[in-house]
């Protein structure tokens, strides 16, 4: 029986080649997109999971209140972890860990820059990464220890069996010798954050300039806990809310814990309330994947029902021969599943070919898990559902054909079938329109953020880290660089202008409401900072060497900070930063150092480059390559031990929008794919309509109708459906994009021309698709067309 069904199916495929080709290609494209999106979604859900007992691990966060605003951060006091471990029975393990730092490591003749951080002794017992060498109990228990990843060990030693080997770290603090006490297996792609080394937190804690880590009023490093099995995390969070306040009466921070496994997808807060976070993007692409696959299934349904007349006699003969409805349904579903199987195999080939490009777009390292049984079971499940969804309607429609109508005449589609077919086409292009309009909005918003005036001139601005001897020789570096006519100016600061770095709420002024507090971003800068960054000084003057002590005792603020300070007294220009009273001698226009998702924060500049390890070099347009070569030669002469590194600030700024840019690019490609699949369906349907109207076309041509008039007859019903879909799809996109744009503090408006642009694009493509197919019918010999009927 099955063999017979297969024979009939293959004969049908051979007879209706165009339909078979369009169905197979459409389904394969839909499955291709669905598999790619599925692999990406799977990788997103795996981030932060997979380590032993990771379900017991929680991140400690602070809700800091500033006026009406609540700022949620992972920054905590440097003494929090050990204090919680000593005082809270629910805490099994606790560790402090710092932000990422890049340092130069030396082993023999190997000199390698590695990225890593400082962490408490419990860190590797909380995050139980597999050890290649050493063990988690001993690693990080002494200030002389260092833990490396496999790749870092190979870079430094050329091997992984390096326990007991010494490695030297060269930094602005000098040279520090460490002994390797552990080698971790290279991190899997599902771990949130990448590192190549870990040093003991005690080393960082005891540095003279890190005295602030010992005070409850300061926050900087992060704290992670492993709670005892069975602990109620919600109750625990409530119990620790005032943990800092009990030890520091001026604290405005409320503590709570959040599951480490949920941080990647759900770890987003606004005004102290949990937001959707990254899961919103995951849901979006899941919907896009389902829609694309659904559009491909709709094509299959439409073409199969449209070809029903061609198969009507086959159904009639088989019914007369004794076939029941169930066997006919089984036959047509078998054909659908067979086409889906072919499409699935083609989709897998496409996925394998395009995966490197997709990985580049998403920043992932995805691969098809051919060796995993679950993957094949999931794929077979998807193919089965797709085949059944695509073939169910045609199967039940064709199997319900009446025998009498077959032998009386050719079966013609009922009004309900025609309406259903048009409804499916309408649904396809509603989705296509929605995607195009949404993509256009996303494209405009991201470009708006990337191109808008930031309040400083990011173009022609280079960031050079003052590593090694460059920090101590900064004045020499500045003098040498500014001697080059292609370099306008050089400055340095503690801030890199990419996100928050250092902030404080300890700002006071006369008349300040005791209940009011605001979080000010703090920049420690050197001379020429405002000039080099190209900021607009709207009041007062920049720090100047000629002013001497006046500059050292003054402060420059941005417009936002001045507005907050002078709410009650517009002439007020004196503030206190901690215990220091300073005069506001300059005001710069507001500038962005965060993404456009965030509002502009109050900022102040203080002349104190003691830890200004970021230098900015303003370069004149033209001859960039030669100028960079000059900067490199000077830097390497002054600091021969360190490799020269630099970054363009426009590229640095764009990296803050990495996820948004990926969303924009993926939305563009999936929109194109949606239109392509939809137009494949239009191509098949227009071919079918032209075939149905063969006699009508012939008669019209004999009666003198022009080619344009005949094209109108064929195209009209499709164009009306597409136009209706544009109206519906645009409304859907407007509603959805308004919600999406709410995630930006600074955003574009939904402009009127978005919809006409999408309409012209979709109508143009649809019209071209239908017209190209229709022209074939118009050019046919009318006599032959009439005779064939």
NORQUIWO-V304156 format. One record per residue. RES is the residue in one letter. SS is DSSP state (helix for helix, strand for strand, loop for the rest). OMEGA is omega in degrees with one decimal (NA if undefined). D_LAST is the distance of its C-alpha to the last C-alpha in whole Angstrom. Layout:
BEGIN
res;ss;omega;d_last
RES;SS;OMEGA;D_LAST
RES;SS;OMEGA;D_LAST
END
This chain:
BEGIN
res;ss;omega;d_last
X;loop;-179.4;36
X;helix;178.9;36
X;helix;179.3;35
X;helix;178.0;32
X;helix;-179.5;31
X;helix;178.4;31
X;helix;179.9;29
X;helix;-179.2;26
X;helix;-178.1;27
X;helix;176.1;27
X;helix;178.4;24
X;helix;178.8;22
X;helix;-178.9;24
X;helix;-177.9;23
X;helix;-178.5;19
X;loop;-172.3;19
X;helix;-176.8;22
X;helix;178.9;21
X;helix;179.3;22
X;helix;-178.7;25
X;helix;-178.6;26
X;helix;179.2;26
X;helix;-178.2;27
X;helix;-178.6;30
X;helix;-180.0;31
X;helix;179.5;31
X;helix;-179.3;33
X;helix;177.1;36
X;helix;177.7;36
X;helix;178.5;37
X;helix;177.4;39
X;helix;179.2;41
X;helix;-177.7;42
X;helix;-179.9;43
X;helix;178.4;45
X;helix;180.0;47
X;helix;178.7;48
X;helix;177.8;49
X;helix;-179.9;51
X;helix;179.9;53
X;helix;178.8;53
X;helix;-180.0;55
X;helix;178.4;57
X;helix;-179.7;58
X;helix;179.8;59
X;helix;-178.0;61
X;loop;178.6;63
X;loop;-178.1;67
X;loop;174.8;66
X;loop;177.8;67
X;loop;-180.0;71
X;loop;175.1;73
X;loop;-177.9;74
X;helix;179.2;72
X;helix;179.3;72
X;helix;-174.4;75
X;strand;-177.7;75
X;strand;174.3;75
X;strand;175.5;76
X;strand;180.0;78
X;strand;176.9;77
X;strand;164.7;79
X;strand;179.7;78
X;strand;-176.7;80
X;strand;177.3;81
X;strand;-176.0;81
X;loop;179.2;82
X;loop;-175.7;78
X;strand;173.8;77
X;strand;-176.4;76
X;strand;-179.0;76
X;strand;-175.2;75
X;strand;173.8;76
X;loop;178.4;76
X;loop;-177.8;80
X;loop;176.0;83
X;loop;-177.2;87
X;loop;-179.1;88
X;loop;-174.3;90
X;helix;-172.5;87
X;helix;-177.3;86
X;helix;179.9;90
X;helix;179.0;91
X;helix;179.7;88
X;helix;-177.9;89
X;helix;-169.6;92
X;helix;-175.7;92
X;loop;-176.1;89
X;loop;-177.7;89
X;loop;-174.8;85
X;strand;177.0;85
X;strand;178.0;85
X;strand;178.4;84
X;strand;-179.8;84
X;strand;170.4;83
X;strand;172.8;84
X;strand;-172.8;81
X;loop;172.0;81
X;loop;179.2;78
X;loop;174.4;77
X;strand;177.1;79
X;strand;-179.8;79
X;strand;177.2;82
X;strand;177.9;83
X;strand;-175.5;84
X;strand;174.0;86
X;strand;-175.8;87
X;loop;179.1;89
X;loop;179.1;87
X;strand;177.8;84
X;strand;-171.6;83
X;strand;172.7;80
X;strand;-178.4;79
X;strand;177.5;78
X;strand;179.3;76
X;strand;-176.6;78
X;strand;175.5;80
X;strand;-179.1;83
X;strand;179.1;83
X;loop;-174.1;86
X;loop;-178.6;87
X;loop;-170.8;84
X;helix;-176.3;81
X;helix;170.6;80
X;helix;173.8;81
X;helix;172.5;79
X;loop;-170.4;76
X;loop;175.8;76
X;loop;179.1;75
X;loop;178.7;75
X;strand;171.5;78
X;strand;176.9;78
X;strand;178.5;82
X;strand;178.2;84
X;loop;-172.2;84
X;loop;-178.8;83
X;loop;-176.2;87
X;loop;-175.8;89
X;loop;176.8;86
X;loop;179.6;87
X;loop;179.3;91
X;loop;-177.6;93
X;loop;-179.6;93
X;loop;-174.1;93
X;strand;168.5;89
X;strand;175.8;86
X;strand;-179.7;82
X;strand;169.0;80
X;strand;179.7;76
X;helix;-176.3;75
X;helix;178.8;74
X;helix;178.2;77
X;helix;179.8;79
X;helix;177.8;78
X;helix;-174.8;78
X;helix;-172.6;81
X;helix;-177.5;83
X;loop;-179.1;80
X;loop;179.6;80
X;loop;179.0;80
X;loop;-169.5;83
X;loop;178.5;85
X;loop;-178.6;87
X;loop;177.9;90
X;loop;179.8;89
X;strand;176.1;90
X;strand;-176.5;88
X;strand;175.3;89
X;strand;-179.9;88
X;strand;-179.0;88
X;strand;177.6;88
X;loop;175.6;90
X;loop;-177.5;92
X;strand;-177.2;93
X;strand;-179.0;93
X;strand;-176.7;92
X;strand;179.3;92
X;strand;179.0;90
X;strand;-178.7;90
X;strand;179.5;87
X;strand;178.0;87
X;strand;174.0;83
X;strand;-179.3;80
X;strand;170.0;77
X;loop;179.6;73
X;loop;-174.0;71
X;loop;174.8;70
X;loop;-177.6;66
X;loop;-177.9;63
X;loop;177.4;64
X;loop;-178.2;67
X;loop;-177.6;67
X;loop;-179.8;69
X;loop;176.3;70
X;loop;-179.7;74
X;loop;177.1;76
X;strand;170.4;79
X;strand;176.3;81
X;strand;-180.0;85
X;strand;179.4;87
X;helix;-178.8;87
X;helix;178.7;91
X;helix;179.4;91
X;helix;-175.4;89
X;helix;-174.2;91
X;loop;176.5;95
X;loop;-174.5;94
X;helix;-176.9;96
X;helix;178.5;94
X;helix;178.0;92
X;helix;-178.7;95
X;helix;-180.0;92
X;helix;-175.1;90
X;helix;-174.9;93
X;loop;-177.5;93
X;loop;-178.5;91
X;loop;-179.3;90
X;loop;177.3;88
X;loop;-179.5;85
X;loop;-179.9;83
X;loop;-179.5;82
X;strand;179.9;80
X;strand;178.2;81
X;strand;-177.3;79
X;strand;166.3;80
X;strand;-178.2;80
X;strand;179.4;80
X;loop;-179.4;82
X;loop;179.1;79
X;loop;-179.9;79
X;loop;175.6;80
X;loop;-174.4;78
X;helix;-178.9;77
X;helix;177.6;76
X;helix;178.9;80
X;helix;178.6;81
X;helix;-179.6;79
X;helix;-176.8;81
X;helix;-176.6;84
X;loop;-176.2;84
X;loop;-174.8;83
X;loop;-177.7;87
X;loop;179.1;88
X;loop;-179.1;89
X;loop;178.6;90
X;loop;-177.5;93
X;loop;179.6;94
X;loop;-169.7;93
X;loop;-179.0;94
X;loop;-175.6;92
X;loop;175.0;89
X;loop;-173.8;86
X;strand;172.3;84
X;strand;-178.3;82
X;strand;168.6;81
X;strand;178.9;78
X;strand;-179.5;77
X;strand;-177.1;73
X;strand;179.4;71
X;helix;-178.6;71
X;helix;-177.8;68
X;helix;-173.7;66
X;helix;-175.1;68
X;helix;-174.5;65
X;helix;-171.6;62
X;helix;-174.0;64
X;loop;179.5;67
X;loop;-177.7;67
X;strand;173.8;69
X;strand;-177.1;69
X;loop;175.6;72
X;loop;-178.7;73
X;strand;-179.3;70
X;strand;177.6;68
X;loop;-180.0;64
X;loop;179.5;61
X;loop;-174.5;62
X;loop;179.6;60
X;helix;179.1;58
X;helix;176.9;56
X;helix;178.5;54
X;helix;178.4;54
X;helix;-179.6;52
X;helix;-178.0;50
X;helix;173.5;48
X;helix;178.2;48
X;helix;179.1;46
X;helix;179.7;44
X;helix;178.5;43
X;helix;-179.8;42
X;helix;-179.8;40
X;helix;178.8;38
X;helix;178.8;37
X;helix;177.3;36
X;helix;177.8;34
X;helix;177.7;32
X;helix;178.7;32
X;helix;176.3;30
X;helix;-178.8;28
X;helix;179.9;27
X;helix;-176.6;27
X;helix;-177.3;24
X;helix;-179.3;22
X;helix;178.6;22
X;helix;178.2;21
X;helix;179.9;18
X;loop;-174.8;17
X;helix;-179.7;18
X;helix;-178.2;14
X;helix;-175.7;14
X;helix;-176.0;17
X;helix;-179.0;17
X;helix;177.4;17
X;helix;180.0;19
X;helix;-179.0;21
X;helix;179.5;21
X;helix;-178.0;22
X;helix;177.3;25
X;helix;177.5;26
X;helix;-179.8;26
X;loop;174.6;28
X;loop;-179.8;30
X;loop;177.2;30
X;loop;-176.2;31
X;helix;-177.8;30
X;helix;-179.2;33
X;helix;178.0;32
X;helix;176.7;29
X;helix;179.5;30
X;helix;179.7;32
X;helix;-176.0;30
X;helix;176.2;28
X;helix;176.8;31
X;helix;178.1;32
X;helix;179.4;29
X;helix;-179.8;30
X;helix;179.1;34
X;helix;177.7;33
X;helix;178.7;31
X;helix;178.3;34
X;helix;177.1;37
X;helix;-179.1;35
X;helix;179.3;35
X;helix;178.6;39
X;helix;177.4;40
X;helix;178.9;38
X;helix;178.0;40
X;helix;177.8;43
X;helix;179.0;43
X;helix;178.8;42
X;helix;-178.7;45
X;helix;-178.8;48
X;helix;-172.3;47
X;helix;-176.9;47
X;helix;177.3;50
X;helix;178.8;53
X;helix;179.6;51
X;helix;177.4;50
X;helix;178.9;54
X;helix;179.9;55
X;helix;-173.6;53
X;helix;-176.8;55
X;loop;-178.9;58
X;loop;172.1;58
X;loop;-177.2;58
X;loop;173.3;55
X;loop;178.5;54
X;loop;-177.9;52
X;loop;-176.6;54
X;loop;-174.1;53
X;loop;-176.9;56
X;loop;179.5;56
X;helix;-178.4;54
X;helix;178.7;54
X;helix;-178.0;51
X;helix;177.8;49
X;helix;178.3;49
X;helix;-179.8;48
X;helix;179.1;45
X;helix;177.9;44
X;helix;179.7;44
X;helix;179.9;42
X;helix;-179.8;40
X;helix;179.7;39
X;helix;179.6;39
X;helix;-179.9;37
X;helix;-179.6;35
X;helix;178.3;35
X;helix;-178.0;35
X;helix;-173.4;31
X;helix;-173.6;30
X;helix;-177.0;31
X;helix;177.1;29
X;helix;-176.8;26
X;helix;-177.9;27
X;helix;178.0;28
X;helix;-177.6;25
X;helix;-178.1;23
X;helix;179.6;26
X;loop;-179.9;26
X;loop;-179.5;22
X;loop;-177.7;22
X;helix;-177.2;22
X;helix;-178.5;21
X;helix;-179.8;18
X;helix;-173.7;17
X;helix;172.6;16
X;helix;-174.9;15
X;loop;173.4;12
X;loop;178.2;11
X;loop;176.1;14
X;loop;-178.2;15
X;loop;177.1;18
X;loop;179.0;20
X;helix;-179.2;22
X;helix;179.2;25
X;helix;179.7;23
X;helix;178.2;22
X;helix;178.5;25
X;helix;-179.7;27
X;helix;178.7;25
X;helix;178.0;26
X;helix;178.7;29
X;helix;176.3;29
X;helix;177.4;28
X;helix;-179.7;31
X;helix;178.6;34
X;helix;-173.1;33
X;helix;169.1;34
X;helix;178.6;36
X;helix;-179.4;38
X;helix;178.8;37
X;helix;178.7;39
X;helix;179.7;42
X;helix;-178.0;42
X;helix;179.8;42
X;helix;179.3;44
X;helix;179.0;47
X;helix;179.3;47
X;helix;178.5;48
X;helix;179.2;50
X;helix;179.8;52
X;helix;-178.6;52
X;helix;-178.4;54
X;helix;-179.2;56
X;helix;178.5;57
X;helix;175.7;57
X;helix;-179.8;59
X;helix;-176.5;62
X;helix;-173.1;62
X;helix;-174.7;62
X;loop;175.3;64
X;loop;-175.5;68
X;loop;-174.5;70
X;loop;169.8;73
X;loop;-175.4;74
X;loop;-175.9;73
X;loop;178.9;71
X;loop;-179.4;70
X;loop;179.9;73
X;strand;-175.3;74
X;strand;176.8;75
X;strand;178.7;77
X;strand;178.5;79
X;strand;-179.6;81
X;loop;-179.5;85
X;loop;171.8;85
X;loop;-175.7;88
X;helix;-179.3;91
X;helix;-179.1;89
X;helix;179.8;90
X;helix;-178.8;93
X;loop;-175.4;93
X;helix;-177.0;90
X;helix;176.7;93
X;helix;178.5;93
X;helix;-179.0;89
X;helix;-179.1;89
X;helix;-179.0;91
X;helix;-177.7;90
X;helix;-177.2;86
X;helix;174.8;87
X;loop;177.7;89
X;loop;-177.0;85
X;loop;179.7;84
X;loop;-179.8;81
X;strand;-175.6;82
X;strand;-177.3;82
X;strand;-179.3;84
X;strand;175.9;84
X;strand;176.8;85
X;strand;-177.7;85
X;strand;175.5;84
X;loop;-172.1;84
X;loop;175.8;80
X;loop;178.3;77
X;loop;178.3;75
X;loop;-179.7;72
X;loop;178.8;73
X;loop;-179.9;76
X;loop;-179.0;79
X;loop;-178.4;82
X;strand;-178.9;83
X;strand;173.1;85
X;loop;-176.2;86
X;loop;178.4;90
X;strand;-177.9;90
X;strand;177.4;92
X;strand;-177.6;93
X;loop;178.6;96
X;loop;-179.4;94
X;loop;176.8;91
X;loop;-178.4;90
X;loop;-179.1;92
X;loop;-176.6;89
X;loop;175.6;86
X;loop;178.1;85
X;loop;-179.7;83
X;loop;-178.3;82
X;strand;172.7;82
X;strand;-171.4;81
X;strand;175.9;84
X;strand;169.1;84
X;strand;-170.2;87
X;strand;175.0;87
X;loop;176.9;89
X;loop;175.5;90
X;loop;-177.9;87
X;helix;-178.0;84
X;helix;-179.1;83
X;helix;-176.4;83
X;helix;179.8;81
X;helix;-179.9;79
X;loop;179.6;78
X;loop;-179.4;79
X;loop;179.7;79
X;strand;-173.0;83
X;strand;178.8;83
X;strand;175.4;86
X;strand;-174.3;90
X;loop;179.3;90
X;loop;172.6;89
X;loop;-176.0;91
X;loop;177.2;94
X;helix;-178.9;96
X;helix;-178.2;99
X;helix;176.2;99
X;loop;-175.4;100
X;helix;-179.9;101
X;helix;178.4;99
X;helix;-178.5;96
X;helix;-177.3;96
X;loop;-177.8;97
X;strand;179.6;94
X;strand;173.8;91
X;strand;-178.9;87
X;strand;172.5;85
X;strand;-176.2;81
X;helix;-178.7;80
X;helix;179.2;79
X;helix;-179.5;82
X;helix;178.9;84
X;helix;179.7;83
X;helix;-175.7;83
X;helix;-172.8;87
X;loop;-179.9;88
X;loop;-177.4;86
X;loop;-177.7;90
X;loop;-176.8;91
X;loop;-177.6;89
X;loop;-177.0;93
X;loop;-179.9;93
X;loop;178.5;93
X;strand;178.3;95
X;strand;175.2;93
X;strand;174.9;95
X;strand;-171.4;93
X;loop;179.5;94
X;loop;-175.3;98
X;strand;176.1;98
X;strand;-176.9;98
X;strand;176.6;96
X;strand;174.7;95
X;strand;-177.2;92
X;strand;179.7;92
X;strand;176.9;88
X;strand;177.5;85
X;strand;175.9;82
X;loop;178.0;78
X;loop;178.2;76
X;loop;-176.9;74
X;loop;169.8;72
X;loop;171.6;73
X;loop;178.3;70
X;loop;179.2;66
X;loop;172.1;65
X;loop;-173.8;65
X;loop;175.4;68
X;loop;177.1;70
X;loop;-176.7;73
X;loop;173.5;76
X;loop;-174.1;80
X;strand;169.2;81
X;strand;177.3;85
X;strand;174.8;86
X;strand;179.1;90
X;strand;-179.6;91
X;loop;-176.1;92
X;helix;-175.5;90
X;helix;178.4;92
X;helix;-179.4;89
X;loop;-176.9;87
X;loop;176.7;85
X;strand;175.6;82
X;strand;178.1;82
X;strand;-179.1;80
X;strand;178.0;80
X;strand;-175.1;79
X;strand;176.8;77
X;loop;179.8;77
X;loop;177.2;73
X;loop;176.5;73
X;loop;-178.0;74
X;helix;-177.1;73
X;helix;179.8;73
X;helix;179.9;77
X;helix;177.1;78
X;helix;178.2;77
X;helix;178.3;78
X;helix;179.4;82
X;helix;-180.0;82
X;helix;-178.0;81
X;helix;179.3;84
X;helix;-178.5;86
X;helix;-179.0;85
X;helix;176.6;85
X;helix;-178.7;89
X;helix;-173.6;90
X;loop;-170.9;88
X;loop;-174.9;88
X;loop;-175.7;88
X;loop;172.9;84
X;loop;-178.5;81
X;loop;178.1;80
X;loop;178.9;77
X;loop;175.6;75
X;strand;173.2;72
X;strand;-175.4;71
X;helix;177.1;71
X;helix;176.2;68
X;helix;176.9;66
X;helix;-179.4;69
X;helix;-179.8;67
X;helix;-179.7;64
X;helix;177.7;65
X;loop;-178.9;65
X;loop;-175.3;62
X;helix;-179.6;61
X;helix;179.1;59
X;helix;179.6;57
X;helix;177.2;56
X;helix;176.9;54
X;helix;179.3;53
X;helix;-176.5;51
X;helix;179.9;50
X;helix;178.5;48
X;helix;178.1;47
X;helix;-176.7;45
X;helix;-179.9;44
X;helix;175.1;42
X;helix;178.0;41
X;helix;-179.8;39
X;helix;178.8;38
X;helix;178.8;37
X;helix;-179.4;35
X;helix;-179.1;33
X;helix;179.3;32
X;helix;-179.6;31
X;helix;173.0;29
X;helix;177.2;28
X;helix;177.6;26
X;helix;179.9;25
X;helix;179.7;23
X;helix;-178.8;21
X;helix;179.3;20
X;helix;175.8;19
X;helix;179.7;17
X;helix;-179.9;15
X;helix;178.5;15
X;helix;178.4;14
X;helix;179.5;11
X;helix;-174.7;10
X;loop;-177.4;10
X;helix;-178.2;8
X;helix;179.2;6
X;helix;179.7;10
X;helix;179.8;12
X;helix;-179.5;10
X;helix;179.7;11
X;helix;-179.8;14
X;helix;178.6;15
X;helix;-179.5;15
X;loop;173.0;17
X;loop;179.1;20
X;loop;178.8;19
X;loop;178.0;22
X;helix;-179.4;21
X;helix;179.5;23
X;helix;-178.8;22
X;helix;177.8;18
X;helix;178.2;20
X;helix;-179.1;22
X;helix;-177.2;19
X;helix;-171.9;18
X;helix;-168.6;22
X;helix;-174.8;23
X;helix;178.8;23
X;helix;-176.2;24
X;helix;178.3;27
X;helix;178.9;28
X;helix;-178.8;29
X;helix;178.8;31
X;helix;177.9;33
X;helix;-179.1;34
X;helix;179.3;34
X;helix;179.5;37
X;helix;-179.0;39
X;helix;-178.7;39
X;helix;179.6;40
X;helix;177.4;42
X;helix;177.9;44
X;helix;-178.7;44
X;helix;-179.9;46
X;helix;-179.3;48
X;helix;-176.5;50
X;helix;-177.3;50
X;helix;175.1;51
X;helix;177.7;54
X;helix;-179.5;55
X;helix;-178.7;55
X;helix;178.1;57
X;loop;179.0;60
X;loop;179.2;61
X;loop;175.2;62
X;loop;179.1;65
X;loop;-169.9;64
X;loop;176.0;60
X;loop;170.3;58
X;loop;174.2;56
X;loop;-171.7;53
X;loop;-173.2;52
X;loop;-173.0;49
X;helix;177.8;47
X;helix;-175.2;47
X;helix;175.8;44
X;helix;178.8;42
X;helix;178.7;43
X;helix;-179.2;41
X;helix;179.7;38
X;helix;-179.1;38
X;helix;-176.9;37
X;helix;178.7;35
X;helix;179.6;33
X;helix;-179.2;33
X;helix;-180.0;32
X;helix;-179.3;29
X;helix;177.8;28
X;helix;-179.0;28
X;helix;-177.2;26
X;helix;-177.1;23
X;helix;179.6;23
X;helix;179.2;23
X;helix;-177.1;20
X;helix;-178.0;19
X;helix;178.3;20
X;helix;-180.0;18
X;helix;-178.5;14
X;helix;-176.7;16
X;loop;-178.2;17
X;loop;-179.5;14
X;loop;-176.7;13
X;helix;-179.7;11
X;helix;179.4;10
X;helix;-179.9;9
X;helix;-178.6;7
X;helix;179.2;5
X;helix;-177.3;5
X;helix;179.7;4
X;loop;NA;0
END
